[in-house]
Amino acid sequence: MEYLNPLSILNISPEKLGKLTSKHIKNARKRLLAEFELNEVTVLKVKGGREFDRTSLLKLLNELEQEELRTFHMMVYKNQGLCQFLEAGSFGFFTTEAVTNFPQTPAYTLRFVEFIAPYFSYQYNKVLHSTFRKGDWENLLVLCTHPLVLPDKWHSQCYADTLKHLVGKYKDLESYTERIEQGMPIDKDLYGFYEEVWLELVNTLPEYFMDVRDRYALKLRDLAIAVNNVKSRPAIARMILYAGLKLDISQASKDKLQYILDQLPASSQSNNTGGSSKKSKAGGSGTGGYQYAGQEEGMESWQMALIGGAVLTGIWLIVRTIF
């Protein structure tokens, strides 16, 4: 639900709100009607180039004649950080003390919070998803550092598009895992499911996303099992499991990933020197687990690039953290 503060239409500064009278509102209404008629248009461009139709703009001006709504609009208008976020998705609100002090501001009653909730959740949902999708870790951190200023019932609307994005990524991972299980060759798309930058973005998201993080980590476990059992690539399987363990997930999920990791041969064991060596099949039961014979095949160049890419990504993250 888009927000436009009607006081923006009046072109009045926050310092002069105390002098606002019904005459200002009537004059603004006349000006808008005249502009529609003179230009023979159905919509007008207002603040920020956004378009509103005649009905919407007149409705906004009418809200200024209702005492409670006028008070709420004035409260938003005085808090320019909040106003700019509701109108245009500006990050300024989240980088000032305004968001920190928001819950403790006496004037911000439950009625006021309910008033801004549809607009806030609409804008937050758009901004969070856009920031996450672009991989903008710094601004994502800004958004997620502070708790939402809205009651819990609005959280699902604030996180809707980002959650949908993650569920889509999970389904892609699920589909890829099934193809590996059916014998499809491992390709360069594999690394995209567990690259460190992606995992860091997912970890930055708040507690609300814990369930989908758990599901994603467990699907990484399934992928690792397939890579080891079907493609005979324990080294890559270990990398996938280590990545999954870096996710902010429940202890129960961590234990499940660690269980599979413990069944895989150690790095030194994967460098076989004789054809009679054995390799573990992950996910088996019993003391010995399932076994199959054969030496591990050498890694192809693109697979080495995956490992190299992961190392370089780790170095980049360390440098960014320091500086």
Secondary structure by P-SEA (a helix, b strand, c coil): cccccccccccccccccccccaaaaaaaaaaaaaaaaaaccccccccccccccaaaaaaaaaaaacaaaaaaaaaaaaaaaaaaaacccccccccccccccccccccccaaaaaaaaaaaaaaaaaaaaaaaaacaaaaaaaaaccccccccccccccaaaaaaaaaaaaaaaaaaaaaaaacccccccccccccaaaaaaaaaccccaaaaaaaaaaaaaaaaaaaaaccccaaaaaaaaaaaaaccccaaaaaaaaaaaaacccccccccccccbbbbbcccccccccccccccccccaaaaaaaaaaaaaaaaaaaaaac
